[in-house]
Amino acid sequence: MMPILLFPFLLLSAIFAQQGQYLVKPGSFLTPTTNPSWPSPSGLYAFGFYKQGSGYAVGIFLAGLPQKTVVWTANRDKPPVPADSKLNFTSDGRLVLQSAQGAETLIASAPEGGASSASMLNSGNFVINNSANQMVWQSFSFPTDTFLPTQNLSHGQVLYSSVSNTNKSTGIFLVLMQEDGWLAMYPVGTPYTLAYGYGGVGISGQKNDVVLQLEDNGHLYLINGDGNIIVNMTNGYPAKDVYRLTIDFDGILRLYSHDMNQNGDWTVKWINPNDDICKPKGLCGFNRYCVVIDLQVGCNCLPQFEPVNVEDKSSGCQRNFSAESCEKDRYTIEPVPNTVWENNNYSIIISTTQDNCKEACLQDCNCEAALFKDGECTKQRLPLRFGRRVQSDSTVALIKVGKYSTPTIDGSLPKESKKEHYRLDILIVGVSLLAFALVVMAISGIAVYKYRSVDHDLPEEEAILEEWVYQCFESGELGKLVHNEVVDKKQLERMVKVGLWCILDEPSLRPSMKKVLLMLEGTVDIPTPPSPTSFLSTI
C-alpha cells in the first residue's frame, strides 16, 4: 500500500510532467524554511535554498535522492544567508536574494525586454524565458564544480572545485576546455602550461571547437566541430541511473552514478587522473608533500615543520624552529628522498654530488632548501610547493633545519636561571623592536619623501606605494623616491631592499629581525627581493 505522505509528491510530479515544465511567474519568491525550492517536473532536481553551515545557500540540488547532492551554487563565494532571507523573482525578470534589512544580491537577470517565466527543468538546468518562451538565461552557462547530462563544456569554460564536500565555495583546482581541444586540469592561480597541468584528456592537432558532452546514459566524450567523437572516456551505462561529472575538492575529476531504485551512495564510474591521487598539485599546501596511505591522501610536513591548520590539509606547514642566524654551525640538512616539487630555484650547481649540494646550501644564507637529482643541485627559498612522493623519482629534497632547539623557560629551572632567561628574552625583544623601527623608518621615509612635494594626482603605476617603489628599484631609478635630492645612494638602496623583503605577504619569505639588522649594517649581502605582485607574495 502506498504511504499517504508520498501520494501528494507523486501527484505533483504527474501534474508537472503533463505540463512539461513547472513555470515560475514574476512575483514568486522562496524562503529557506516555509517555501524553500521550485522542483523540476520529475521531482529529481530542485532550485532554491539548501542548508550550508549555520545558514543557507541558493543552488540546484538532487531533491529526488536520499542525499540532496548539490550540483550548482549561486554566488558560491558569498557567506551563507540567515533563515529570514528571501529569494525573489522580480517583475523585471531578475532573481534577487534579499536580506531582512532589504539588501539585495543579484543571482540572475534577463536581458533588456524582461522575462515572463522561469523553470527548473528535468535536466538539472534552471532557465529564465522571455514572453516568446525563448530561453534568455540558464544555469548551464555558468557551471560551478559539476557537469550534468545534456550540458556542454566548450572552449574557455571552466569547472572549479569546491573547498570541501559540504563547503561549495571555490576551491583550489579547475578543469578547463582549452583552445587546443584538450580538457586540462590545473591548480587555481597557475599558468595554463604543461608544467602546471596534472591531468586531462585529449588528442593533438584539434581546433578550438572541441566540446565535452555527457549523455543521459553516462556516455562521456569529446566531440569536435565536424561532429566526430575524438575521445571516448566512457561507453555508457544503464540509462535508469542518474549521472554527474564533478571536479572534487581533492582535484580529481570523477564521473558518478546513482541507482534510482536504491538508497545507496554514489558510485565512481570514471576518474582522472587515474594513476595517482597525489597528482593534483598543491593538494597539501606549502612546505608539505602528498603521500598515498591505504589508498587515501596523506600530507607530510617537511622536517621541523608543523601544520598551519590540522583541519585543513591544503593550509600547508610552517617552521617549528626559529631561524635567527645565518651561521652555518646552527643548521644541518635533513633529506626527504623520492619527492618532486616545483623547481623555483635561484641558483643551479651542475656536475656535483649530494654531499656538495648539502654543503653549498649550508654555506648560503639565502638557501633554505635544495633539490638534488642526477648531479644537479638547485637552491631554493621557502616555501616549497606542489610536493608529492614518487618512489620512482630519484629527487632528494635537502631541507635546512635548526641544529639546536630554541631555549624555553621551564618550571624546573632555578630562580636565578629563570631571571637570566627573562633578561635574555628582554634583550632579544629589544633588539627586534629596534630592527623593526629601522625598517619602519626606511619605509616611512620613502613615503614621506614621495608625498612631501609631489602632486597627489598620481598616475596609475604610482598609486600603490610598494609596487611603485619596486618599479623604481628594478629600473635603477631610486632617485625618484627622494625627489632626486642628494642622498647616500648605496644606503638608500640597502634600505629599500630590506623594506621590500619585510613587506612580503608570505611570512616564510620575510627575513628574521636579526637578519634585518645584519642587512642594514651591511654585514651580509641583501639578495634581490621578489616583486610584491609576484604569485608567492600574493597568496
N, C-alpha and C positions, 0 to 999 in steps of 0.2 A: 504494500500500500504506500502511495506517495506521501511523504511528510508534508503536513499542512504548510509549514513555513517556506517550503521550496516551491509551492504552486504559484504564488504571485510572481516570483522571479522568472519562472518558465513562461508564464502568461505574457509578461512584459517582453521577454525575448522573442516570443512568437509575433507579437504586435510589431516590434521594431523590425524583425526580419521581413514581414509582409510589406512594410513601408520602404524597405531597402536602406533606410538610414534614420537616425534619431535626430531631428532638427532642433537646434538651439536657437531661439529667436533673440534679437537685441532686447535688452532689458532683463534678461535672465541673469541669475547670479548663483554662486555657490558659497557655502560656509563650511569650515572644517568639521563641524560636529553634527549639524542638522541636515544639510543637503550637500554632501562633500564632493560628488562627482557626477559627470554625464557619461553613461555607458555606451558602448557600441551596440548595434542591433543584436549581435550574438551573445553579448554579455561577457565576452572574453577580455576585452580591453575597456579601460575607463580613463577619462581625463578629469583631473581635479586635484583635490588635496590628498596628500598621504602623510603619514607620521614620519617626522625627521627629527631625531634627537628629542629635545624637550618641546619642540614646536611642530610646524607643518611646512611642507613644500608643495609646489604645484608641478604636476607632471602627468605622464601616461604610465599606467601600470597594468599588469595582467590580473584583472579582478576575478576572472573565471577559474583561477588556480588557487589551491590552498595557500601557497606563498604568493603574496602580492608583489611579484618581481617588478621593479621599476625599470622601464626601458627608455624613458626620456624625461628630462627635468628642465623646467623653465628657469632662467636666471640662476643657474646652478651654483654660482659662487656667492649668491646673496645668503645672508643668515636665515634660518627658519623663522616663520612668522607665528604670532600667537593665535590662540583659538578665536579671538574676536575679529579676525581679518575676514575680508570678503573678496571674492573674485567676480568682477562684473563684466558682462558682455554688453558694451555700451551701444547706444543708438547710432553712433557714427562708425561702428564696426571695430572697436578696439577691445582687446582683452586686457583688463586692468586689475591689478592686485591692490586693494585698498585697505589701509590700516584703520583702526577705530578712530584715530585722530584726523583721518581724511587724507593722509599722504598716499600718493599713487605711484605704483611701479608698473611700467608698461611690459606686457608679456608678448602681445602680438597686435598687429594693426593691419587693416586693409588699405590698399592704395586709394587715391582720391576717387570718390564715387561711392565709397561706403560698402557695407556688407549687409546682406539680408538674412544670413543664417550661418551656423557653424555645426559641425558634425564630428562625432567620434566614429571613425569607420572600422569595419571588421578587420582591416589590415593592420591596425595599430597606428594609423595616421590620423591626426586631428587636423581638420581643414576648416577654412572660412570661405564662404561662397558669396558672390555678388547676386544682384537681382535676376541675372540671366542664368543662375545656377552654375556659374563658372568659378572654379577654384582660384582664389586670389592670394591665399596663404596656406602653407602646410607645414606641419612639424617635421615631415620627412626631409625638408630642405635645410633643417638646422639640427643635424644629429648630435647627440652627446657622446655616450660610450657604447651605444647598442645600435645594431643594424638589423632590420626586420625583413621578412619575405616581401617581395614586390618593391622594395626600396632600392634605389640606385646610388652608388657612390662613384662619382665621376671626377674628372681631373680637378685637383685643387681642394676637394672636400676631405675633411679630417674627422676622425673619431678620437676623442680624448678620454683616457682612462679616468676613473673616479679615485678619490682618496682611499676609500675602503668600500666594502660591500654595503655598508649602512650610511656612509657619507658620500653623497653624489657630487660633491664639489670637484672641480677639475684636478686631476692627479698629475703624475709626472711622466706619463708615456702617451704616445699618439700613434695612430696608423693613418697613412696618407696615400691617396691615389696620385701618383706623380705624373709629370708631363711625359716621361719616357714609358708610361704604361705599367710601371711596377707598383704593386701595393706594398709600401715600405713602412717600416716601424723605427721610431727614434725616441730618445728621451726628449722631453719638452725643453726648449731653450737651446738646442744644439743645431748646428748646420745640417741641412739635408744632404749629407755626403756619406759615402761608403764607410768612412772611418767611424761614424757615429751610429750607423744603422746596425740593427741586431736581428732582424728577421724580415720576412716579407715573401711575396710571391710574384712571379712574372717571367717574361722572356724578353730577350734583347731585340732591338730593331722595331719597336712599336711606336705609334704616334701618340698624341695626347687625347685620343678618342676612346681609350680603353675604359670600361666601366665594370665595377664589381656588382654582381647580381646574386640574389638568393631567392630561390623559388619556394613555394609552399611545402614541397616535399623534402626540403633541406639540401637541394642541389645548389652548391656554391661554386661560382666560376667567374672568370674574367672573359669579357667579350669585347671585341674591337668594333670600330665604326662600320666595318663591312658585314657585321653580323656573325663573324666567326668566333667560336669559343676557342681561346688561345691557351687557357689553363683550366682544368677541372680540379678543384680542390676536393670535392666530393661528387659522388654519382647519384645522390638522392637516397631517401629512406621512406618508411611508411608515411603516407600523407595524413594519417589521422593524428600524428604528433604535431606539437607546436614547436617552432624553431626560432632561435635568435643567435646572432653573432655579436660577441661583446669583447672589447679590449678591457681585461680585468685590471684591478689596481696593481697587480704584480707585473704588468706589461705584457702578459701572454694573451694572444688573440685566440678565443675559443668559440666553436660552434656548439651550442647546446640544444638538446631536445627534451621535451616533456610529454609523456604519455597522457592524453586527456582522459583516459579511462582509469588512471591510477592516482593514488595520493602520494606518490613517491617524490623524489627530488629530480633536479635537472641532471641529465647525462651528457657528458662531453663526447661529441662525435668526431671532432677535428680540432687540431691545435697547431699553433705556430708561434715561435719556433718549437719544434717537437723533439729536439735532441738535448736541450739543456735549459732547465728552468731558471738558471742563473744568468742567461744571456742578456736579458733586459738591463741595459747599462744604467747604473745609478740606483738600482733596487735597494742597496744597503746604505746609500748616502756616502758622505765624505769619510775618508780615513777608515774604511771598513770594506771587507771583501765578502762576497757571497760564496757559500758552500752548500752542497746538497747533503742533507741528513735525513735518511729514511724517506727519500723521495719528496722531502719538504725543503723549503728555502731556509737556510740558516745564515746569520750575519756575524762575522767575527771582526772585532776591533783589532787594529794594529797593536803591537806590543806596547805596554804602558799607556794605552788609551782606554777610555771608558765611554759607554753610550751617552749621547746627549739626552735622549729620551728613551727609556727602556720600553715604552709602549709603542714607539714608532721606529721601525727598522730603518726607514729612509732618512731619519734625522742624523745618522752618521755617528761618529765618535770624536772625542776631544782628548787632549793630553791629560793624564792624571799626575804629571810632574811639572815642575816649574823650570823653564829653560831661561835662566837668568844670566848665563855667562857663555862666552864664546870659547872658553878654554877647553882644549882637546881632552885633557885628563878628566873632565867632568862627564864625559859621554862615552858610550860604547855603541856598537852596532848589533841589532837583532835582525837575523834573516827571516824572511817569510817566503819560503820556496813555492814554486809552481803557482804563482799568482800573476795575472795580467792586469794592467792598469792603463789609463790614458797616459801617454808619454808626452807630458807638457814640460820638457826639460829646458834648462837654461845653459847647460854645458854638456858636451859629449867627449868622452875619452875612449879612443879605439885601441884595439890590439893590446888589451890589458887583462889582468886576472881579477878574480873576485876579491882576493885579499887587497890588491892595489886599489880596487874600487872602494872598498871599505875605508882604507886609509885616506884616500882622496876626499871622501865625504867628511871624515873626522877633522881633516885639516882645513876644511872650507866652512866658514861661519854661516854662509848662506845655504849650505846644503843641509836639508832636513831629512832627505831620503835619497836613495839611488836605485835605479833599476839596472840589473846586470844580466846580460844574455849574450852568449856566443862571442865573448871577448869585448863586448861594447858596454860601457858604463855611462849611464845618463843621469846626471844630477837633477834632483827635483826639489821644489819647495812645496810645503804643505798648503792646502790639503791635497791629498791624493784622492782620485775619484775613479769610478767605473771599475772597481776591483772585483775579481772573481777568481776562484781556484780552478785551474785547468791542469790536471795531472800530467797531460802530455806536453805541456809547455815548460821549458827549462828556465823561464824568467825567475829571478830571485829579487824580491824587494828587500833592500837593505835600509832599515829604519834606525835613525839616530835617536837613542833614548838616554835618559839620565842614568849615570852610573851610581849615584848616591841619592837616597831619598831625602826630601826636604825635612829638616828637624821640626818636630812638633813639641808643644808643651804637654808633658804627661803628668798625671796626678801623682805618680810615684816619685817625681824628682824632688830633691831637697829644695827648701825655700830659696836659698841663695842662688841655686841653679836656675830656678824659675825667674828670679829677678834678672839674671844675665840674659835669659831668653827674651824677656819683655824689653830689656834695653836694646837687644839686637833687633827685635821687631820694630821698635820705635825708630831706630836708625834707618832700617830698610824703608819704612813708610815715609820718613822724612826725605830720604834721597829720591824716592819715587815721585813724591809730590813736587820736589824741585825740578826733576826732569820733565814732569808733566807741565809745570809752569813755564819752562823754557819753550816747550813745543807750542803751548797756547800763545805765548808771546810771539813766537815766529809766525803762526797762522794769523793771529790778530794783527800783527804788524803789516802783513800783506794786505789784509782787508782795509786797515786804516790808510795805508799809502794809496790803495786803489781808489777809495771813495773820498779822499780828502779834498781833491781839487778837480775831479773829473765830472763830466755830465752824467747824471743818473739815467738819461735816456740811452741805455746801453744797447749795442747790437746783440742779436740772439746768442752769438758764440761767447759773449762775456757775461751773460745773465746768471749762469751758475758758477759760483766762485771757484770750486775745486776743479771743474772742467777747464775753465779759462786759465787757471794757474798752471795746470798740466800742459795745456797747449803752448803757453809761453815757455815752459821748461823744455818741452820737446823740440821747439823751434829755435831754442837758444836766444830767446828774447825776454829774459827775466827783467831787463831794464824797464819794461812796461809796468811791472808790478810796483815800482817805486817812482813812477813818472819820470824815468830816465835821470834821476838825481844821482850824484856821485856817492857810491857806497862800495864796501868791500865785496866785490862780485863773487869771490870764492866762498865767503861766509854766507852771502845771500843764497847761493846755490845749495850750500850744505843745509841751511835752514829749510829751504823749500823742499828738498828731497826728503828730509826727515818728516816734515809736515805731511807730505803726500803718503808716506808709509803709514803714518799714525792715524790717518782718517779712513783707511780701507775698511769696508763694511765687514769683511771676513776676519774675525778675531785672530785666527791662527796665523794670518799673514802679517799682523802688526808686530813690530819689534818690542821686546821687553823694555821696561824702563831703564834697566841697567845698560842695555844695548843702545838706547836712545842717548844716554849720557856719553857713551863712548863715541857715538856718531857725531854728536855736537862738538865734542872736544877734538875730533879729528884723529882719535886713537885707532879707529877702524874705518875701513873704506865703506862708503854707502852705496849699495847696489842701485841700479836704475829702478825706480818704483814703477809698478804697473799703472795703467790708466784707471782712474776712478770709475770709468764707464765700462771696464772690461767685465767679462762674464763672472769671473771669480769674485769680484768685489761687489757685485750687484745681486748675488743670490741671497 
